[in-house]
Amino acid sequence: MNGISQKLGYAGLIPFVFFASAVAVGTDWAIEPFILYSALILSFMAGACWGVLQAHRDHVSPVELGVAIGVFLWGWLMVYLSHTAGLAGLLVGYWVLIGLERRAVFLTSYKPDYRTMRGILTLVVSTCHIGVIWVLLS
């Protein structure tokens, strides 16, 4: 993977870490931007999966296409739920995409270094979501 893709991928973590840290120190305003940014990124990732699936339509099922669109819609629905429910739902969405990306079409489309980066990014994003949920439930 080229350097700019990795830099952009990791830079995308900055708002997650910033807003999660702000929530952790008791900043009330940070929860809404955290949820909105998360929904935006989840939608972006679902769209990227849709693009890969569309590029290989002869090798994918309608279910796989439906999952990509479903995650997009699911993410935006989470914006309208309570904070804890929405955050938990967004977290589920990220892991559904990781599961989708284990399908053969993604294994041949994504290079190993990209898959590694996606795993790291998803772990950090998940940690931020769990941390914010923890703070909200405390």
C-alpha positions as CSV (number, residue, x, y, z in Angstrom):
1,M,0.0,0.0,0.0
2,N,1.3,3.4,-0.8
3,G,2.3,5.8,2.0
4,I,-0.5,8.3,1.4
5,S,-3.3,5.7,1.8
6,Q,-1.8,4.6,5.1
7,K,-1.3,8.2,6.3
8,L,-4.9,9.0,5.5
9,G,-6.2,5.8,7.1
10,Y,-4.4,6.5,10.3
11,A,-5.2,10.2,10.2
12,G,-8.9,9.2,10.2
13,L,-8.4,8.0,13.7
14,I,-7.6,11.5,15.0
15,P,-11.3,12.6,15.4
16,F,-12.2,9.2,17.1
17,V,-9.4,9.5,19.6
18,F,-10.0,13.3,20.1
19,F,-13.8,13.1,20.7
20,A,-13.5,9.9,22.8
21,S,-10.8,11.5,25.0
22,A,-13.0,14.6,25.3
23,V,-16.0,12.4,26.4
24,A,-13.7,10.6,28.9
25,V,-12.7,13.9,30.6
26,G,-16.3,14.9,30.9
27,T,-16.9,17.2,27.9
28,D,-20.6,17.0,27.2
29,W,-20.5,18.4,23.7
30,A,-18.1,15.7,22.3
31,I,-20.6,12.8,22.2
32,E,-22.6,14.2,19.2
33,P,-19.6,14.8,17.0
34,F,-18.2,11.4,17.9
35,I,-21.4,9.7,16.8
36,L,-21.8,11.7,13.7
37,Y,-18.2,11.1,12.7
38,S,-18.5,7.4,13.3
39,A,-21.6,7.2,11.2
40,L,-19.8,9.1,8.4
41,I,-16.8,6.8,8.5
42,L,-19.0,3.7,8.7
43,S,-20.9,4.9,5.6
44,F,-17.6,5.6,3.8
45,M,-16.4,2.1,4.6
46,A,-19.7,0.5,3.5
47,G,-19.4,2.5,0.3
48,A,-15.9,1.3,-0.3
49,C,-17.1,-2.3,0.2
50,W,-20.0,-1.6,-2.2
51,G,-17.4,-0.4,-4.8
52,V,-15.3,-3.6,-4.5
53,L,-18.4,-5.7,-4.8
54,Q,-19.6,-3.8,-7.8
55,A,-16.3,-4.2,-9.5
56,H,-16.6,-8.0,-9.2
57,R,-20.3,-8.5,-9.7
58,D,-19.8,-11.8,-11.4
59,H,-18.3,-13.2,-8.2
60,V,-20.5,-11.8,-5.5
61,S,-24.0,-12.6,-4.3
62,P,-26.9,-10.2,-3.8
63,V,-26.6,-10.9,-0.1
64,E,-23.1,-9.4,0.0
65,L,-24.3,-6.3,-1.9
66,G,-27.2,-6.1,0.5
67,V,-24.9,-6.2,3.5
68,A,-22.9,-3.3,2.2
69,I,-26.0,-1.2,1.7
70,G,-27.5,-2.4,4.9
71,V,-24.5,-1.3,6.9
72,F,-24.7,2.1,5.3
73,L,-28.4,2.5,6.3
74,W,-27.8,0.9,9.7
75,G,-25.1,3.4,10.5
76,W,-27.4,6.4,9.8
77,L,-30.2,4.8,11.8
78,M,-27.8,4.7,14.8
79,V,-27.5,8.5,14.8
80,Y,-31.2,8.7,15.8
81,L,-31.1,6.3,18.7
82,S,-30.0,7.0,22.3
83,H,-26.2,7.6,22.6
84,T,-25.4,4.2,24.1
85,A,-27.6,2.2,21.7
86,G,-26.3,4.2,18.7
87,L,-22.7,3.7,19.7
88,A,-23.2,0.0,20.2
89,G,-24.9,-0.2,16.8
90,L,-22.1,1.6,15.1
91,L,-19.6,-0.7,16.7
92,V,-21.6,-3.7,15.3
93,G,-21.6,-2.1,11.9
94,Y,-17.8,-1.9,11.8
95,W,-17.5,-5.5,12.7
96,V,-20.0,-6.6,10.2
97,L,-17.9,-4.9,7.5
98,I,-14.8,-6.7,8.8
99,G,-16.7,-9.9,8.4
100,L,-17.8,-9.0,4.9
101,E,-14.2,-8.2,4.0
102,R,-13.3,-11.8,4.8
103,R,-15.2,-12.9,1.7
104,A,-13.1,-14.2,-1.2
105,V,-13.6,-11.1,-3.4
106,F,-12.0,-8.9,-0.7
107,L,-9.2,-11.2,-0.1
108,T,-8.2,-11.0,-3.7
109,S,-8.9,-7.3,-4.0
110,Y,-7.2,-6.0,-0.8
111,K,-3.5,-6.4,-0.3
112,P,-2.3,-8.0,3.0
113,D,-0.9,-4.7,4.2
114,Y,-4.3,-3.0,3.7
115,R,-6.1,-5.8,5.5
116,T,-3.6,-5.4,8.4
117,M,-4.3,-1.6,8.5
118,R,-8.0,-2.2,8.4
119,G,-7.7,-4.5,11.4
120,I,-5.7,-2.0,13.4
121,L,-8.0,0.8,12.5
122,T,-11.1,-1.2,13.5
123,L,-9.5,-2.2,16.8
124,V,-8.8,1.5,17.7
125,V,-12.2,2.6,16.6
126,S,-13.8,-0.2,18.6
127,T,-11.8,0.7,21.7
128,C,-13.0,4.3,21.3
129,H,-16.6,3.2,21.0
130,I,-16.3,0.9,24.0
131,G,-14.6,3.6,26.0
132,V,-17.3,6.2,25.3
133,I,-20.1,3.6,26.1
134,W,-18.3,2.9,29.3
135,V,-18.2,6.6,30.3
136,L,-21.9,7.0,29.4
137,L,-22.9,4.0,31.5
138,S,-20.8,5.1,34.5
